[in-house]
Amino acid sequence: MTVARIVRYHHELPVDFDQLLLGVHVDARADRMYDPFAQRFHLVVDHWTRRPGFSCVVSYDGREPTGFAYGAPLAAGREWWRGLLDAAPDPAVTFGLSELMVRPAWRGQGLAGRLHDALLEDRPEELVCLLAEADQPRARARCESWGYRPVGPTRPVGGSPAYTVMLRRLRAAPLPPAPLLPVPPLRSGREYRERAVAHPDGSAAGES
């Protein structure tokens, strides 16, 4: 199958836009729908689409949505890499890539990379950060092929799997070194909402 176009959305979202994202999610994560984490995705969509600076790209085959990627700028002092680097990058303005999904029938043609690049095109931030599932080496390898490097582990919310925080500069400059850190203890659901971390379902580079 082919993808004819990628459309960008910001805060002026179409009616039922959340249902579009949820429909892609159900297909892309069909093997995880038994997981309580996956079943909470509608809450995550509601949270992110309300964030200041929210941006999303959706791919279409004709009128059929085939995948998406979205994110938003991260609040200063609450960046996902905060506390994992020996020194904070300067400047440190960071875009959080929360989620990237491609439906199974449209995988294997580089669509994940196209969505990733389209989302980050012309972003004004210095850095982009995402979470990759620690037990998904293909996802981490894909992130690294896109220029990210791992900076440390995290567990964004109680009951979540372990994730690897991955960071990339959007403009050429070295990142400070990252020490090896243990996976931190679980946070409560309230802390998860307050810190606005990435959607816990999302190995951001797991689909091509």
C-alpha positions as CSV (number, residue, x, y, z in Angstrom):
1,M,0.0,0.0,0.0
2,T,1.1,3.5,-0.6
3,V,0.8,6.8,1.2
4,A,-0.2,9.8,-0.9
5,R,0.1,12.6,1.7
6,I,1.1,13.7,5.1
7,V,-1.0,16.5,6.8
8,R,0.1,18.7,9.7
9,Y,-2.3,19.7,12.5
10,H,-1.9,22.1,15.3
11,H,-4.4,23.3,17.9
12,E,-7.1,24.0,15.3
13,L,-8.1,20.4,15.2
14,P,-10.9,18.8,13.1
15,V,-14.0,17.5,14.8
16,D,-13.4,13.9,16.1
17,F,-9.6,14.2,15.6
18,D,-9.1,12.2,18.8
19,Q,-11.2,9.4,17.3
20,L,-8.8,9.4,14.2
21,L,-5.8,8.9,16.5
22,L,-7.6,6.3,18.6
23,G,-8.5,4.4,15.4
24,V,-4.9,4.2,14.3
25,H,-3.9,3.2,17.8
26,V,-6.3,0.3,17.9
27,D,-4.9,-1.1,14.7
28,A,-1.2,-0.3,15.4
29,R,-1.4,-1.8,18.9
30,A,-3.8,-4.6,18.3
31,D,-1.5,-7.0,20.1
32,R,-1.5,-4.9,23.2
33,M,-5.1,-4.1,23.7
34,Y,-5.3,-6.4,26.7
35,D,-2.7,-4.1,28.5
36,P,-4.3,-1.6,30.9
37,F,-1.7,0.9,29.7
38,A,-2.9,0.6,26.1
39,Q,-6.5,1.0,27.2
40,R,-5.7,4.4,28.7
41,F,-4.5,5.9,25.5
42,H,-7.7,8.0,25.1
43,L,-6.6,9.9,28.3
44,V,-3.2,10.5,26.9
45,V,-4.6,11.8,23.6
46,D,-6.8,14.2,25.5
47,H,-3.9,15.4,27.6
48,W,-1.5,16.0,24.6
49,T,-4.0,17.6,22.3
50,R,-4.6,20.3,25.0
51,R,-0.9,21.0,25.5
52,P,0.5,24.4,24.4
53,G,2.3,24.0,21.1
54,F,0.8,20.6,20.3
55,S,1.7,19.5,16.8
56,C,0.7,16.3,14.9
57,V,1.3,14.9,11.5
58,V,-1.0,12.2,10.0
59,S,-0.4,10.1,6.9
60,Y,-3.2,9.2,4.6
61,D,-3.7,6.6,1.8
62,G,-6.5,8.3,-0.1
63,R,-8.8,9.2,2.8
64,E,-7.6,6.4,5.1
65,P,-5.4,7.5,8.0
66,T,-2.3,5.2,8.1
67,G,-0.1,6.6,10.8
68,F,0.7,9.6,13.0
69,A,3.3,11.3,15.1
70,Y,2.7,14.0,17.7
71,G,4.4,16.0,20.4
72,A,4.7,19.4,22.0
73,P,7.4,21.6,23.7
74,L,8.4,20.4,27.1
75,A,8.2,22.8,30.1
76,A,11.5,24.3,31.2
77,G,12.8,22.3,34.2
78,R,10.6,19.3,33.4
79,E,12.3,18.0,30.3
80,W,12.5,14.2,30.2
81,W,16.3,14.2,30.1
82,R,16.5,16.4,33.2
83,G,18.6,14.8,35.9
84,L,20.1,12.2,33.5
85,L,22.9,14.4,32.0
86,D,26.0,15.5,33.8
87,A,25.2,19.1,32.7
88,A,22.1,20.5,31.1
89,P,22.5,21.4,27.4
90,D,22.7,25.1,26.6
91,P,20.3,26.1,25.2
92,A,17.9,23.5,26.5
93,V,14.6,24.2,24.8
94,T,13.2,20.8,24.1
95,F,10.4,19.3,21.9
96,G,8.9,16.1,23.3
97,L,8.1,13.5,20.7
98,S,5.3,11.7,22.5
99,E,4.1,9.2,20.0
100,L,4.6,7.7,16.6
101,M,2.5,4.9,15.2
102,V,2.1,3.2,11.8
103,R,-0.7,0.8,11.0
104,P,0.5,-2.7,10.1
105,A,-0.6,-2.7,6.5
106,W,1.5,0.4,5.8
107,R,4.7,-0.7,7.5
108,G,7.9,-1.6,5.7
109,Q,8.0,1.4,3.4
110,G,9.8,4.0,5.6
111,L,6.6,5.7,6.7
112,A,7.8,6.0,10.4
113,G,10.8,8.0,9.2
114,R,8.7,10.2,7.0
115,L,6.3,11.0,9.8
116,H,9.2,11.6,12.2
117,D,10.9,14.1,9.8
118,A,7.6,15.8,8.9
119,L,6.8,16.4,12.6
120,L,10.2,17.9,13.3
121,E,10.5,20.0,10.2
122,D,11.0,23.7,11.0
123,R,10.7,23.1,14.8
124,P,12.3,26.1,16.6
125,E,13.5,24.1,19.6
126,E,17.2,23.1,20.1
127,L,16.5,19.5,21.2
128,V,14.0,16.7,20.6
129,C,13.5,14.0,23.2
130,L,11.5,10.7,23.1
131,L,11.1,7.5,25.1
132,A,11.9,4.1,23.6
133,E,10.9,0.9,25.4
134,A,14.0,-0.6,27.0
135,D,13.1,-4.2,25.9
136,Q,12.6,-3.2,22.3
137,P,16.1,-3.1,20.8
138,R,14.8,-2.5,17.3
139,A,13.0,0.6,18.5
140,R,16.2,1.9,20.1
141,A,18.2,1.1,17.0
142,R,15.8,3.0,14.8
143,C,16.0,6.0,17.1
144,E,19.8,5.9,16.9
145,S,19.6,5.7,13.1
146,W,17.6,9.0,13.3
147,G,20.4,10.6,15.3
148,Y,19.2,10.1,18.9
149,R,21.4,8.8,21.6
150,P,20.3,7.2,24.9
151,V,20.8,9.3,28.0
152,G,19.3,7.2,30.8
153,P,16.4,5.0,32.0
154,T,13.0,6.0,33.3
155,R,9.6,4.6,34.4
156,P,7.1,7.4,33.7
157,V,4.1,6.0,35.6
158,G,3.2,3.2,38.0
159,G,2.8,-0.1,36.1
160,S,4.7,1.1,33.0
161,P,7.6,-0.8,31.4
162,A,11.1,0.5,31.6
163,Y,12.0,3.2,29.0
164,T,15.2,4.7,27.6
165,V,15.2,8.4,27.4
166,M,16.7,9.4,24.0
167,L,17.9,12.8,23.0
168,R,18.9,14.5,19.7
169,R,19.9,18.0,18.8
170,L,17.9,19.6,16.1
171,R,21.0,21.8,15.4
172,A,24.6,20.6,15.3
173,A,26.3,20.8,18.7
174,P,27.6,18.2,21.1
175,L,25.4,16.9,24.0
176,P,26.9,16.6,27.5
177,P,27.8,13.1,28.6
178,A,25.1,11.0,30.3
179,P,26.1,8.8,33.4
180,L,24.8,5.3,33.7
181,L,21.8,5.4,36.1
182,P,19.5,2.7,37.5
183,V,15.9,2.6,36.5
184,P,14.1,5.1,38.9
185,P,11.2,4.0,41.1
186,L,7.7,4.1,39.8
187,R,5.8,7.4,39.9
188,S,2.2,7.8,40.8
189,G,-0.4,8.5,38.2
190,R,-0.7,12.1,39.5
191,E,3.0,12.7,39.1
192,Y,2.7,11.3,35.6
193,R,0.1,13.8,34.7
194,E,2.0,16.7,36.3
195,R,5.2,15.9,34.5
196,A,3.5,15.3,31.2
197,V,5.8,12.6,30.1
198,A,5.4,10.7,26.9
199,H,2.7,8.2,26.3
200,P,3.8,5.0,28.0
201,D,2.6,2.9,25.1
202,G,4.9,4.3,22.6
203,S,8.2,2.8,21.4
204,A,8.5,5.8,19.1
205,A,10.5,4.1,16.4
206,G,9.2,0.6,16.5
207,E,7.4,0.8,13.1
208,S,8.8,1.5,9.7
